[in-house]
Amino acid sequence: MAFGGILLLLAVRRLRTYRLKERYALLFVLIGLPFVALAFWPDAVGWMAEKLKIQYNTLALIGVSVFLFLTVFELLTIVSVQDQKITALAQLVGILMEKEKLADPEHRAGAEQDEQE
């Protein structure tokens, strides 16, 4: 119960102090929910293992593996979206810098002609 509560408090604290986006705070809360649920019902894994006729250790390993896989998948999705945004922004900056470089000699040439006259 302590681990789920700590994740929840960490999400709220980060949301307030670091201006964490609501999406990421919600992700922290969703990550903490299974731990809070297991804190209130510690025998849930044993009950599920009995109903599915799977050994407790096997079901626990499957549960942890799925949990970690989904967490990594969500984080990789976030990183991929941010990478696409950074790439688009870098391309836009490159285009603007190229336009500025092309426009800059025109201003210099005009200034040099004004100075010569």
Secondary structure, 3 states (H helix, E strand, C coil): CHHHHHHHHHHHHHHHHCCCCHHHHHHHHHHHHHHHHHHHCCCHHHHHHHHHCCCHHHHHHHHHHHHHHHHHHHHHHHHHHHHHHHHHHHHHHHHHHHHHHHHHHHHHHHHHHHHHC
